[in-house]
Structures are given as C-alpha cells and as structure tokens.
Amino acid sequence: MDTRKFNLKSIRPEIPSATIKENMSADERFQNGVLRPIIKFQNDLLIEVFRNYVAKHKSVFYDLSLEKRLDYIENAVQKDMKLRNSMKGMIIGLFSVEEYLLYINNSSALNKRMMNLVKERLLSQIQIFTKPELLAAV
C-alpha cells in the first residue's frame, strides 16, 4: 500500500454521522468520505487562519454584532479569493493522489461543497472568536 495514502487516511478523524450510502451522488460520497474528515482534522488551523484574516483587516470583526459577524464570516469565506484559495490548499494538500484525481473531475462543485463546510464549521464555532485582550501594564 502507498505509504503517503495510508498515513493521510490514518490521521483523519472518524465522523460517524458522515455516512456513505449506495444511492449517494459521487460528490456527496466525496464530501462525506474525504472533505468532512479533512476539514475536521484541519479545524484548529482553519480557525487560526481566520483569526489572522480578521487581524489583517484591522479587527473590525470584533466590533460587529453577532448577526454581522456571521455575515462577515460568510462573505470572507465565499468572496475573498486569497482566503478561499489558502483554505482550499490546506484541504487539498491532504488528499491522496487518488482523491485528487477524483477531485479534479468535478472541482467546481466540490470546491463549493468544501467552502460551505468550512464556512459552517467557522460559523458553528463563532463563540471562540473573541477580541484578543490587550496586555495590561504591570
């Protein structure tokens, strides 16, 4: 067995709710079997990437209401191409060669699924995005 493929698959978390069924489309099968485990594995990194994105954009995110923060995350993930491409690279880089070959057959639809999963993951953890505290003078 290919060592890289084996190692990549062995580090991915199991997601019991991400079932694979016979009547699923190929895209949904790829989403549940490949994208969900990789995105869950990369969760901490994706959070830090978003925190860095907020910091580079003058931290206006922290001054927004909860509803506006949700919109901010959605717009950033869906419309900022640098952020999108960076996050996609973090996920695609953990594909096996076989998975990559499947991915390139329908990359447009799979990218949409991938970014929706990332967006939903960030939105579901919005409470961890709090304003960094300033160091207090001693």
Secondary structure, 3 states (H helix, E strand, C coil): CCHHHHHHHHHCCCCCCCCCCCCCCHHHHHHHHHHHHHHHHCHHHHHHHHHHHHHHCCCHHHHCCHHHHHHHHHHHHHHCHHHHHHHHHHHHCCCCHHHHHHHHHCHHHHHHHHHHHHHHHHHHCHHHCCCCCCCCCC
